[in-house]
């Protein structure tokens, strides 16, 4: 079977699934490149090249996994975030483009020419912490997550991007693992992309999300705000006066977040590319 034939057949099979048809061609290309160790230029320049039997078998396995609605990122083990290639697994939430707005908001508000201390709550793959470390060369970052498996993925990514010496990875439920001293006016910034999906939204999620991504990184009570109710007061205590808090949140949660942040100063919201409020930014008084 040639590269072109394999690509067309894979896309045809994915299109037949109503949940996969919108991204069928793109997914087929990504899975073919992964399974056969090809570059995108190979698909264009050598469409009549024959696939080896092992390559065809690997592609068949990958397509079968995708037809079970497993995310492409888990099949390939990779996802790009803020221009950085990251390792991902089923232990972590897949980094999304919307979260890049959170990183941008923090980078716009923190100095690059002096040391800063940052804490990333719910680090997952380490995407936020690593992006900040790469772009803030004097920053020291503490990255927390409740999942040991997620922390292992994050540490591997930090080593890949040569920032592991400036990121401390700790297993923790929010800030619980920090010392009493660290919880009191110690950090310049607290950042987080916490779980914010209401539990009632479970059935409306895409199957690849609800069936494969970690539930503990998705759901946060009936209104999706349970983590914020705990995180915000803990962050207020841990931040230095004037310290920065930046959090991603979900659709329709802006007003609730504004209320929870009522005692903070310089509160602002950042929209995503669709004009939907996505990031809340505020400073401790």
NORHURA-V853877 format. One record per run of one state. SS is the DSSP state (H for helix, E for strand, L for the rest). FROM is the first residue (numbers start at 0). TO is the last residue. If there is no record, write none. Layout:
ss | from | to
SS | FROM | TO
SS | FROM | TO
This chain:
ss | from | to
L | 0 | 0
E | 1 | 1
H | 2 | 14
L | 15 | 19
H | 20 | 35
L | 36 | 38
H | 39 | 44
L | 45 | 48
E | 49 | 49
L | 50 | 51
H | 52 | 66
L | 67 | 70
H | 71 | 75
L | 76 | 76
E | 77 | 80
L | 81 | 82
E | 83 | 86
L | 87 | 95
H | 96 | 108
L | 109 | 114
E | 115 | 120
L | 121 | 125
H | 126 | 134
L | 135 | 137
E | 138 | 144
L | 145 | 146
H | 147 | 159
L | 160 | 162
H | 163 | 165
E | 166 | 170
L | 171 | 185
E | 186 | 191
L | 192 | 195
E | 196 | 196
L | 197 | 197
H | 198 | 203
L | 204 | 205
H | 206 | 209
L | 210 | 213
H | 214 | 216
L | 217 | 217
E | 218 | 218
L | 219 | 224
H | 225 | 237
E | 238 | 247
L | 248 | 252
H | 253 | 259
L | 260 | 263
E | 264 | 270
L | 271 | 275
E | 276 | 282
L | 283 | 284
